[in-house]
Amino acid sequence: MKDKKVLIVKNISHEDAGLFEDILKENNIRYDIVDLSIGERFPNPKGYSAIMVFGGPDSANDDTQKMKDELKRIEETVDAKIPFLGICLGLQTLVKAMGGSVRKNGVKEVGCRDTKGNFFDIKLTKDGKNDPIFRDLDPKLRTFHLHGETVDILPEMTLLATGEYCKNQAVRIGKNAYGLQGHFELTKSKLKIWMANDEDLKKTNSETLLKDYNNLELELELELENNARKIFANFLKISNLTS
């Protein structure tokens, strides 16, 4: 295990690996963190056992040097068959880097509930039910969202989960490059930080959001954490970082 290390890439300082970082620590897995929003560079992925890219306010369509470098490094990661996990913008940059496209979604998904008051959820496709990333998970998963864009995937990309307002919720490229639109890494403490920093979350009813998250009868926090732990444990196995 001493020669194995994970790279965590942040696109904005307050959106970090959250619960996933906790799990790395629990498993004594070494990792580096780079924050692209403060000018740090996305390093060469070679030498890392897995790469994780998290969310942020950028678009994968941005014509900035930051985004050009990020897409190039992700393409290098996938081409080298290094296990990859992208969350939210990390999904969108993965698909964009590998030839798909990113566009505005018909509905901006923000928080725990949609405009009808229903909890956001994703439904696993047939491929998703059989994919190791979702092993031991239910075919329908509640999730937390914070995005206004979505992806259009190529035929050779595998759709693993769908949503009512955003079709392409989870994607696999090749055998070990994954993208998830929902924020499975989120924790209660991180939620409060996001609510204080994210412009879209500032527009939501913070009292309702926290009430949903903390409601013991709804068991939302427990379900989100259990799902996150299973997904990330599966990713670590896929990456040969745990047995």
Secondary structure, 3 states (H helix, E strand, C coil): CCCCEEEEEECCCCCCCCHHHHHHHHCCCEEEEEEHHHCCCCCCCCCCCEEEECCCCCCCCCCCHHHHHHHHHHHHHHHCCCCEEEECHHHHHHHHHCCCEEEEEEEEEEECECCCCCECEEEECHHHHCCHHHCCCCCEEECCEEEEEEEECCCCCEEEEECCCCCCCEEEECCCEEEECCCCCCCHHHHHHHHHHCHHHHCCCHHHHHHHHHCCCCCHHHHHHHHHHHHHHHHHHHCCCCC
